[in-house]
């Protein structure tokens, strides 16, 4: 028998486990099962598989190939899902963009990623046009998703034609498990976002962690209301749902009334939202436990859930089992999970490392600290990104000593459960003492008049930085700032008690539900003490 035959390519193809393979496998297992629902659009797994093939062939015919970057700027819809899957099938790199960004911010991402194609929702075509000119991009493909208009704007092609392309033949492009398949730009505090480069290997390892630790199954009916440009909704829930062969209900956005209707209509048993959306649902006039009675698995993440809200959710939605997913985009994104049995036993915890993750808390020399000591949270995992797109220096810093450095501060308890103390940038240094904003927020959420709250630091001539709180009150509540401060003083050390309390109609948030504390810092930087 000859030993000179090179079988490496044959075995690589036979062992392929790329993002593009997941839908095909689910379609083979359960072809007639409902895969995707969006408004009037409904397709089975077999139909979705054919539609993705048609779309991939249409994009290939227009010049998109392996390694090409294609940006997506849109709210949630079925076309967004299909194009994302079609690009993965071609080995092209999808570049989701936050639909709240302005033209200059979009232009930076287009230029930095080197995008050669773009798919945009019709309502955002004007922003996209301005960004394309500003970024100097020469796009070979410009597709528009018609959500409100009847015809495509000048210079754009209706994406519907791609979904109806004549050729539904499976694409034969070999896609390596370790090649870049997506660039997700982080919404960090730096002047320019960083492009977290994700691979199929990292994403699928993360899906396994979500499925195992999140107790997901093929029988799930998931409602997806948070933006798909964000790693949490797309890669913790939508793609694992497709991997399993579950039914996926996509909503345009997280409006409580629409969420209630979708859960009730489809008998959904699984739903994810950040704490801000769960709070909005609990406070909404249409909230009725009977309408959400099918829910069995509720997931939260993106920011820390106030302890009082955890208790309220468990009380008001009988049968709901809560999971806290903690992580960041660079981890695809899950790193630790707090399971239902620990929600009350380990109140406020982010849980333990997911099945495919190692997590530590380290000091400034990257040495592990003892339980109960605050340090930086670091991870080692196949989930981890490949690096920051075209930024080896920032990649080296993030992965120093072979661990991904999250930028979050936390501590481990004696049982190995992680508590996220704060983002480094959100830690308040007042009078020489550190104050975790989350600790103060937990106290404020226990006040009966408080609906939502954010705690942050503001410049102060005496304390250098003072603790401040922005409070949204419940509709029927009346409360003075002095009462809020007194409430905190009775439950917190003096230096942790807010020096300023500001009542606001709403807290500034991004599209993924995170509270934008930097806007609050700017708004109240010169506010007088109460």
N, C-alpha and C positions, 0 to 999 in steps of 0.2 A: 504493500500500500504506500502510495507516494506521501511524503511529508512536506512537499513543496507547495501544496495548495494553500492559498490565503483564504481562510474562511471568515475572517474578522467582520467583513461587511455583511455577509450572510447572517452571522449570528447576531450582529447589531440590529439588523432589520427584524429578525425573528423575536428579539427581546425588547423591541421598542415599547416605551411607556411614556409617550409624549402627550401633551394636553389634547392634541388633535385625535388621539385614540379613544378618549373616554366616551364621547357621544356615540361613536360607531359601535362600541361594545354594548352600550345600553340599548341601542336600537336593535342589535342582534338578539339580546335577551328578552326585551319586552317591546316589540315593534308597535303594538296597538295601544300601548299605555299613553295617556296624555302627558306630554313632556313640558309644554310651554303654553301659557295663556297670557295674553295682553289685550285688554279691552275685547274687541271682536275677533282677534286672532287666536286660533287654537290649533295646535299641531301635536300629533302623536310623535313618538320617538322615530318611527320609520319616516314620517313626513318631514320632521326636523332634520334628520340625517340627509335626506334628498335636498332640502332647501339650502343647507350649509354647503353641500357639494356644488349646487348650482351657483351659489354666491362666490365660492372659491374659484370656480372656473371663470366666472364673469370678471373677477378681479385679476386673475392671471391673464385673461385676454386683454386687459387694459394696462398690463405692464407691471403688475405687482408680483414680486417673487420672494424667495427665501432671503431673510435678513433685512428686507425693506421695512422702514418704519411708516406706519399709518396712524394718524391721530384721530381720536373720536371725541367730539364735543357735542354732547346731547344729554338731555334728561333720559330717564329709563324708558325703554320701549323694546318691542320684539326685535326690531332691526339691529339695535345695539348688540343684543345677545348673539344674533346670527352672524353679524359681521365679525365680532370678536372671535367666534368659533371658526369662521371661514379663514381669517388671517392666520390663526394657529395651524390650520390644516395646510396652509401654504408655507409654513415656516416663517411667515412675515411677523414683524414685531408690532403689536398694538400699543398705542400710547394714549391711554385715557386721560382726558383733561377735565378739570373742575369747571363746570358750566357757569360758576360764579365769577370766574376770572375776567379781567378786562382785556382789551385787545393787545395791549403791550405785554401783559403777562402771558397770554396765549402765544404771542409772537416769539417770546423767549423760548418757550417749550418747543415750538415748531423748529426754530433754528438750532437749538441745542441738541435735539434728538435727530436732526437731519431728516425730518419727515418728507416723504415723497408722495404721500397721499393723505387725504383728510375726508372724514365723514362727519357731517354736521347736521343738527336739527334745524329745520327751516327758520325758527324764531331766532337762532343764533348765527345765521348766515352773514349778517352784517358785521358782527364781531369777527367772524372768521375771515371775511374779505379784508378787513382792516389789518388783521394780524398777519395774513399771508403777505400783504404788501410790505408791512413793517419788518417782517422777518426775512424778506428776500427769498422766500422758498419758491422753487419751481416744482409745482405738484403735477404728477402725471395722472392722478386720479382725484376728482373732487365730487363726492357723493352727498346728496342731501336727503334727509329723512323728512317726509312731508307729514307733519303732525297737525298743522293748522291751515296751511296753504294748499291750493289745488295744483299748482304748477311749480316747477323748480325755478329758483332765481337764476338770473343770467350767469353763466359760467359754471353752473352746477348740474349734475345729472341725478335724476330721481333714482334712489336706491332700490325702489320696487322692481325695476328692470333686472337688477342683479338676482333678486330672489326668484325671478321667473325665467332665468337664463335657460336656454334649451338643453344644455349639457349637464346632466346630473351624475355623470361618471365620477366615481371616487378619484380624488386627486392622488397622484402617485409620488408626490414630493416626499422624500425621506426627511424626517425631522429628528434631529438628535436630542436626546433627553436633556443634555447640558447646554444647549445653545440658548441665547436670549430669546424669550418668547413674548415678553412684555416689559415696558418701562413705565413705572408708576412714579410720578413726581410727588415728592413729599410736600406737605404744607407747613414746613418748619418755620422757625423764627428768623432764619437768615434772609439776607436781601434777595437771594436767588434760590429757588427750590432745587433739590437734588433728585436725580433720576435713579430710583431703585430698580436695578435690572434683575428680572425674575426669570427663572428657567422652569421647564416642565418638571424636572426632578425635584426642585425645591417646592413648587406648588403642590405636586401630588403627595409628597411627604407630609405637607401641611394638611391636605385634605384628609389623609388617613388619621392624623391627630384629631381633626375636627369630628370626623365620623366616630372614632372610638371613644374619645373623651366627651363628645357632645351627644352620644347615644343616638346618632342619626340612623335612618333606615330607608330602604326603598319604598316603604309604605307611607313616607312623609308627604304631606302637602304643605309646601312652604310659601309664605307670602314675602315677597321681596319689595320693600318700599323705599329703602335707603339708596342713595346714589350708587349706581354700578361702576362709576369711575373710581370709587373708593374700594380699597382692598378688602375691607370687612365684608360688605355685602356680596361682592363678586366672588371672593375666594374662600370665605368661610361658609357660605350658604348656597349661592347659585351654582357654582361649579361642582361642589360636593353633591348637590342635589342631582345634577346631570350625571355625575359619576355613578351615583347609586341607582339612577333610573327613577327618581322621585318626581312628583308633579310640582311644577314651578309657576306660581302666580306672580307676574311682574306688575307693579303699580308705578305710575309716573312719579309719585312722590309720597311722603309720609303724612298725609292728611288724616287725622284720627277717624273722621266719619267714613272715609273711603276704606281705611284699614278695617274698621268694624264690619263694613258691608262685605268685603272680600273674605274675611275669616268666616263670616256667617254663610255666605253663598257657597263657598267651596269646602266648607268643613275643615278648614286649615287646622293643623295640629302643631305647627312650628312657625315661630315668628322671632325675628331679631330687630332690635332697635337700641340706640344709645339711651342712656337715662333720661335725657331731655324729652325724647319722644314718648317713652313709657309714662313720664310725668304728665305730658300733654294729654295722653289717652285717659289717664285716671281722672284728670280735671275736666275733661270734655263733657258737655251737656248730654251727648248721646251715649255716654258710657253706660253699658248694661251688661252685667256678668253673663246673662243668658246669650248675648250676641257673640261672646268670645268663649263660650263654654267648651268648644271643641279643642281649644288650645291645651296642649299637654307639655310642650317644650317652649320656654321663653328664654331668649338669649339676650345678653346685654354686653356692651363693651364700648370702646372709643373713649370713654371717660369713666370715672369711678361712680358707682351707684350709691347714692346716699342711703345710709342704714335704714332710715325711717321709710324710704320708698320700697326697699326690699320687703320689709314687714307688711306694708300696705298691699303690695302686689300679691303676696302669698295669701293674705286675708281676703282680698276682694275677687280673686280669680281662683276659685277652688279647683284643685287638680293640676294647676300649673306648676311645673318643675323648672326652676330657674338655673341657668348656667351663666357664669361670668367668663368671657373670653378676653384675656389681656395679651397685648402684644403691640407690634408696630409694623408698618409697611415692609420694612427691611426683613422682617421674619415671615412674610407672606400671608397673614400677619400674626397668627396665634403663637404664643409662647407658653402661657400658663392657663389653667382652667380651674375654676371653683365650681364644684358639682352641687346638685340640689341638696344632698344630705348635709352639706357643709354651710349652706347659706346663712342659717341662724347660728350654727355652732361656731362658725368662723366669720362672724359679721365683719364686713369691710375688707375681707381678704381677696386677693387675686388668685388664690388657689395654689396648686402645685404644678410643676413643670408638666407639659403635655407629653404624651407617650414618646414622641420623637425629639424631645428637647432636654437639654441640661441647662439649669438656671442657677446662677450664683449671685451673691451680693458681695461686692469687693470695695476695698479702700482706694485711695488715690494712687497707690502703687500696684493696683490690680491684685492684691492679696485678699483671699476670702476673709470675711469678718465673722465674728461669733453671732449666734442667734440673738436677736434683739438690738443689734447695732445697725445703724443706718449707713448705707453705702450705695454705690451705683449698681444697678441691675444689669447683668451681662448674661448672654446666652451662647450656647454652642449647639448647632442643629443642622440637619440637611434642609430644614426650611429656609435657611438664611439665603439672602439675595446673592447674586454673583458679584455685586459691587455697585458703586455709583457710576452711572453712564459717563464715560469720558472724564472721570475725576479720580485718578489713582491715589492722590494725596488724601482726599477725604475718606476713600475706601480703606487705606492703610490705617488711618486714625480710628475709624469705626471698628476695625477688626484687630486692633493691636493685641498682641500676645495670644492670638488665636481664638478670641472670643468677640462676639458682637456686642458693642457697648450701646445700651439703649438710650442713655441720657436721662433715665428715670432714677429717682432715689427710692430705696425701699429697704425693708428688713425681713428676715426670715424668723419665724418662731421656732420653738423647739421641735415641732412636728414637721418642719419643712414647708410650711405654708407661707407664701409671699404676701407681704403687705406693701402696696405702693404708697409711699409717703407723699411724693409729689414729683412733678417734673423739676429738674434742676432750676429751670427758669421760673417756676412758680413758687419756689421756696422763698418765704419772706424772712428777711434778716432785719429784725427790729431791736434796737438797743443792744446789739451784740448777741441776741438770741435768735435761734431758728424757729420759725412757725410754719407748720404744714397747713396750707390753705384747706386741704381736705378735712382735717380735724375740726376746724372752725365751722366748715360747711355742715358737717354731720350734726353739730350742736344746733345750728340755725334751722336745719330741716325739722328738728323736733318742736319748733315753735308753731303753734296752731295757725298763726296768721301767714306763715311763709309758704308760698307755692314753689318758688325757685330762688336760688341764691348762688352767687359766685363771690369768692373771697380772693383778694389780690393785694399786692403791696403798692403804696404810693409814696413819693418822696416826702420827707418830713424833716424840718430843721432840727428838731430835738432828737427824734428816734432814728434819723437817717432814712428809715423806711417804716411806714405805719401800716397796720392792718386795716383794710377797708372792705366793706361788704356792699354789694349791689343786690337789692332784694326786690323780687316780684311778689306782691301779696295775693292771697286768695281773693276772689271777686267780692265776697261778702265780709272781708276783714278790714278793720281799721286799727292801725298800730303806729306808734311814734318811734322815732329812732332811739330815744332814751330807753324805751321799754325793751327794744331789741338788745341794746348794749347791756342793760341790767340782766337780762336773761342769760347772756353769754358770761357775764362776770360771775354769776352764781355757779357756773359749770366749768369755767376755764380759768387758768392762771391769768393774772392781770395783763401780762405782756401779750397773751394770745387774744385778748378781747378786742374786738374792732374799735378803732378810734374814730372811724367814719362809717356811717350807714347811709346809703343812697337808695331811694326808692325809684324804681324804673318800671316802665310798662312791659318791657321784654328784655331778655339778655341777648347780646349779639352772638350769633352762632354761624358756623359754616354749614355747608350743605350736608355734611355727615353728622351734624348734631353736636359737634364740639363747641363749647363756649369759648368765645374769643376774648380771653382775658387781656390780651395786649390792647384791644380797643377800649376796654374798661380802664386800664392803666392810663391810657392817653386822655380819655374823657375826664377822668377825675384826678389827674395829676396835680392840679392846682386848687382842688376843692378845699374849702375851709373845714376844719374839724367841727363835728357836730357837738 
